[in-house]
Amino acid sequence: MDILRLITAGSVDDGKSTLIGRLLYDSKSILQDQLEVLEKHSKNKNEDGVDLALLTDGLRAEREQGITIDVAYRYFSTSRRKFIIADAPGHVQYTRNMITGASNSDLMIILIDARKGVIEQTRRHSIIASLLKLKKIAVAINKMDMVDYSEDVFENIKEEYSKIAEELGLNDVTYFPISALKGDNIVSLSPVTGWYKGSSLLEYLEEVQIDQEQNSGSRFQVQYVIRPQTEELHDYRGYAGQIVSGNFQKGNKIAILPAGIITEIESIEVNGAEVPEAFEGQPVVIQTKDDIDISRGDFFTSAEELPKVEKEVEVLLCWLDQKGLQPGNKYVLQHHSRQLKAIVKQVDYKINVNTLEKETADEGIKLNEIAKVTIRTAQPLVFDDFISNKKTGSAILVDETSNATVAACIIQ
């Protein structure tokens, strides 16, 4: 069976953890001992005597406060598909945690409280979905039981959100009227929403087709240089790492970047055994035909499909630090295993999460704001744009002094 990776997003108390708990509970994916612990600790019990949110709120602080703080991953399967669900926190200050989960997901479930409608966090999470190029969005309008399962409420929220989706280029959006607490339209259709003609949320998740996009170009980044210097392996020099995208074959003509030297692959090893070919995601050791000065962070790429090599790049970033961003600030740009000293040359604009308009950033960029900036690095950066290769088109900015991650970057 294939695996669907998805993330739930929404504001505080929109019912994300309860929704995931309901999926686990109703699909019989909870062991008996888990159920007993759940019943023991439940405060906000449903009709079955359990608090479903506790299935994902694993941190003690989360259980005590009834909120989600960090991303929690849960696994379950049906007869048709396996699922990995990331439960992301709803608080604005934990947006960075949400980006982590979304970057590895195929689909996003955006929860909207039927009583409140579309709010700022809805827009923020939708912008992140758009930036990360998530093709499928499921909008779950939750707590329908609190608005008497009103079709008008559902249709009004649907109309409001569709305008946002259109502006952001989110073209594949499906809407569900649900109650995570009561279980309406989650695993099976509910009789209380007779006006709703779609499928249940689980049926949709089982059937939705995710296009497996191929990242362009063959890319491998060196993580470690292996040089045993023993009598038996006196001249051995191997380059260990993971194939970022594409595939490599023995005898391939490759470019070593950023140096720009052309050579050939002498051998490829996987688990200590030589193989003729290796593919995306595999950890390998590659030997080159020529002796070249190669170090950690250098790229091996197909000589026919070269990435860009520049010292100046435009990126869209989500700012994740309490201390604001100002032009001229210095950071370390972490691009997989390569670290480059960098400076934010200029802030081009920031995106207003309420109007989605581009605005000037005279006062700098604050926590959780999304902006387009120009970054200059001390050494050349080897990259593809995010649309053609998500893995080589993304990076993070790290504070030089605290070593904290301050921004998630999408290279334009």
Disulfide bonds with the S-S distance in Angstrom:
none
